[in-house]
């Protein structure tokens, strides 16, 4: 069906898998994740994981708990691991279930892919992610001795999108969302966390991220053509266009080229100071929608 533009988008970080004692049922998902928004005209966007550790039925990424004994996992991670696997065995998986429940409730549903994270996580932790653990040379701080407490030190464990292997890995995760699952769209979340290159190189490497967004868009068009489905691409970006450019994101070009359908501005922590107007001006004369962000907490 053709949907109208939702007045409000509720973005969820996947909390229910870690907060619910296993086994999490389809009915619990419906009651807690779908019923609150049913009939509102809103959309539901759901995060599929973080730090390249995922909580859905991925076949290209790492599922929480892979390679670890369940009894060795911290409590929250144990619940995520067991609930994910239970939903896979009973209903196809969390993403399959949420797509079905949202469709039945006439809610527009997007999966959300966090493009990078710089949390201070022990490399041996189940939350760290095998991709980074096995490929330390692909991280922002590879080979550098950044001073502790500096911005460079803070982001050193993040993925460096200079490397083709990083862009290819993340592209595979994004493509899986709409090639395997009947989502209405995908959000590329560039705000958790917004650094993708070594800080002094980011501005000059905007073209690499634009190439990635362009590749994703082309694959979306191919999927739309082969399935007859309409699929939208959303991006969550820093609160000003220049902030975005300084971390390597040429959002104004993404808008003017028609590479994206929705731009979500900021992380919502300064909602009344965010310069939404400049994004609206950049989108004038296009079909791109601009949404402001308000953090619930």
C-alpha positions in Angstrom: 0.0 0.0 0.0 1.1 3.6 -0.5 1.7 5.2 2.9 1.5 8.9 3.8 4.4 10.5 5.5 4.3 9.7 9.3 4.0 12.8 11.5 6.2 11.1 14.1 8.8 8.4 14.0 9.5 6.4 17.1 13.1 5.1 17.1 13.9 2.1 19.3 17.3 0.8 20.3 16.2 -2.8 20.7 15.9 -2.6 24.4 13.2 -5.2 24.7 15.6 -8.1 24.0 17.9 -7.3 26.9 15.1 -6.2 29.3 12.9 -9.3 28.9 13.6 -12.6 30.6 13.6 -15.3 28.0 11.7 -16.7 26.2 10.3 -13.5 24.6 7.1 -14.3 22.8 5.5 -12.8 19.6 2.7 -11.6 21.8 5.0 -9.7 24.1 6.6 -8.1 21.1 3.2 -7.0 19.8 2.0 -5.6 23.1 5.2 -3.8 24.0 6.6 -2.7 20.6 3.6 -2.3 18.3 0.3 -1.7 20.3 1.5 1.6 21.8 1.8 3.1 18.3 -1.1 1.4 16.6 -3.6 3.8 15.0 -1.4 6.8 15.5 -0.1 7.1 11.9 3.4 7.0 13.4 6.3 4.9 12.1 8.5 2.4 14.1 12.2 2.2 13.5 14.2 -0.5 15.3 17.9 -0.8 15.9 19.4 -4.2 14.8 22.5 -4.0 17.0 25.7 -2.2 17.8 29.5 -2.5 17.5 29.0 -5.1 14.7 27.2 -7.4 17.1 23.6 -7.9 16.0 20.3 -9.0 17.6 18.5 -10.3 14.6 18.6 -13.3 12.3 21.6 -12.1 10.3 23.5 -14.4 8.0 26.3 -11.9 7.2 27.0 -10.5 10.6 27.7 -11.7 14.1 24.8 -12.5 16.4 25.1 -11.6 20.1 26.7 -14.5 21.9 28.3 -16.2 18.9 31.5 -17.9 20.1 30.6 -17.5 23.8 29.0 -19.9 26.3 25.6 -18.5 27.4 26.5 -19.0 31.1 29.6 -16.8 30.6 27.6 -13.8 29.3 26.7 -10.9 31.5 23.0 -10.9 32.4 21.7 -8.4 29.8 23.7 -9.9 27.0 22.5 -13.4 28.1 18.9 -12.2 27.7 19.7 -10.7 24.3 21.4 -13.8 23.1 18.7 -16.2 24.3 15.7 -14.1 23.2 17.3 -13.6 19.7 17.8 -17.3 19.3 14.4 -18.2 20.7 12.7 -15.8 18.3 14.7 -17.2 15.4 13.7 -20.8 16.3 10.0 -20.0 16.9 9.1 -17.1 14.5 12.0 -16.7 12.1 13.7 -14.1 14.2 13.2 -10.7 15.8 13.3 -8.7 12.5 10.9 -11.1 10.7 8.5 -10.9 13.7 8.6 -7.1 13.9 8.1 -6.7 10.2 5.1 -8.9 10.3 3.6 -7.3 13.5 4.1 -3.8 12.1 2.5 -4.7 8.8 -0.5 -6.2 10.6 -0.8 -2.9 12.6 -0.3 -0.7 9.5 2.9 0.8 11.0 5.7 1.8 8.7 8.7 -0.2 9.8 12.4 0.6 9.3 15.4 -1.3 10.5 18.2 0.9 11.9 21.9 0.2 11.3 24.4 2.0 13.5 27.3 2.9 11.2 30.0 3.2 13.9 30.5 3.1 17.6 33.4 4.2 19.8 32.3 2.8 23.2 35.2 2.0 25.5 34.7 -1.8 25.3 37.1 -4.5 26.3 38.2 -6.2 23.0 37.5 -9.6 24.6 33.9 -8.6 25.5 31.0 -10.2 23.6 29.9 -6.6 22.8 33.1 -5.7 21.0 32.5 -7.5 17.8 34.6 -10.1 16.0 35.1 -7.9 12.9 37.1 -5.3 14.9 38.8 -7.9 17.0 40.1 -9.8 14.0 40.9 -6.6 12.0 42.6 -4.1 14.3 44.3 -2.5 11.2 40.9 -1.3 10.0 40.3 0.9 13.1 40.7 4.7 13.2 43.6 4.5 15.7 45.5 1.8 14.0 49.3 2.4 14.3 48.8 5.7 16.2 49.7 6.6 19.8 47.0 9.1 20.5 47.3 10.9 23.9 44.8 9.6 26.4 41.8 12.0 26.9 42.1 13.5 23.4 39.3 13.3 20.9 41.5 11.1 18.7 42.0 8.7 21.6 38.2 8.6 22.2 37.4 7.5 18.7 40.4 5.3 18.1 38.5 1.9 18.3 35.9 3.0 15.7 35.8 1.6 12.2 37.9 3.6 9.6 35.8 3.9 6.5 38.9 4.7 4.5 39.3 0.9 4.1 37.3 -0.8 1.4 36.8 -3.8 3.7 35.0 -1.7 6.2 32.7 -0.1 3.6 32.0 -3.6 2.1 31.2 -5.1 5.5 28.7 -2.4 6.4 27.2 -2.4 3.0 26.5 -6.1 3.3 24.7 -5.5 6.6 22.6 -2.7 5.2 21.8 -4.6 2.0 20.7 -7.6 4.1 18.0 -5.5 5.7 16.0 -4.9 2.6 17.1 -7.8 0.4 16.1 -10.5 2.9 13.4 -8.7 4.9 10.3 -6.8 3.7 11.1 -3.6 5.7 9.6 -0.3 4.5 13.1 1.3 4.7 16.5 1.4 6.4 18.1 4.1 8.4 21.9 4.5 8.2 22.5 5.9 11.7 25.6 8.1 11.5 25.1 9.5 15.0 26.1 6.5 17.0 28.9 7.6 16.9 29.7 10.4 14.4 33.3 9.7 13.4 34.2 7.6 10.5 37.8 8.6 9.5 40.8 9.9 11.3 39.7 13.4 12.3 42.2 15.3 10.2 41.3 13.2 7.1 37.5 13.2 7.4 36.7 16.3 5.3 38.8 15.1 2.4 37.2 11.7 2.4 33.6 12.7 2.1 33.5 11.1 -1.3 34.1 7.6 0.1 31.0 7.8 2.3 29.0 9.3 -0.6 30.0 6.4 -2.8 28.7 4.0 -0.1 25.4 5.8 0.2 25.1 5.8 -3.6 25.9 2.1 -3.8 23.2 1.3 -1.2 20.7 3.5 -3.1 21.4 1.7 -6.3 20.9 -1.7 -4.7 17.6 -0.5 -3.2 16.5 0.5 -6.7 17.4 -2.9 -8.0 15.4 -4.6 -5.2 12.5 -2.3 -5.8 12.6 -3.2 -9.5 12.7 -7.0 -8.9 10.1 -7.1 -6.1 7.7 -4.2 -6.8 8.2 -3.0 -3.2 8.9 0.7 -2.4 11.9 1.0 -0.1 13.1 4.2 1.6 16.6 5.2 2.6 17.0 7.4 5.7 20.1 8.9 7.3 20.6 10.2 10.8 23.2 12.9 10.7 24.9 15.6 12.8 23.0 18.8 13.7 24.5 21.1 11.1 25.6 20.6 7.5 29.2 21.7 8.3 29.4 19.4 11.3 28.4 16.6 9.0 31.1 17.6 6.4 33.7 17.8 9.1 33.2 14.1 10.0 33.0 13.0 6.3 29.3 13.2 5.5 28.3 15.3 2.5 24.6 15.4 3.4 23.7 18.3 1.1 25.0 16.3 -1.9 23.0 13.2 -0.8 19.9 15.4 -0.8 20.6 17.1 -4.1 21.4 13.8 -5.8 18.2 12.2 -4.5 20.2 9.5 -2.8 18.1 9.6 0.4 14.4 9.9 1.2 14.6 11.0 4.8 17.1 13.0 6.8 16.9 12.9 10.6 18.8 15.8 12.1 20.8 15.3 15.3 20.7 12.9 18.2 17.9 14.8 20.0 20.0 16.0 23.0 19.7 19.7 22.0 16.4 19.6 20.1 15.5 23.3 20.4 18.9 24.5 19.4 19.4 22.2 16.3 19.5 24.1 13.1 16.7 22.2 11.3 16.1 25.2 8.9 19.3 24.7 6.9 18.4 21.1 6.2 14.9 22.2 5.1 16.4 24.8 2.8 18.7 22.2 1.3 15.7 19.9 0.7 13.6 22.5 -1.0 12.4 21.4 -4.5 13.2 17.8 -3.7 11.1 14.9 -2.3 13.4 14.5 0.7 11.8 14.7 4.1 13.5 16.3 7.1 12.8 15.2 10.6 14.0 16.8 13.9 15.0 14.5 16.7 14.0 14.7 20.4 15.7 12.3 22.9 13.1 10.6 25.1 15.3 10.7 28.2 
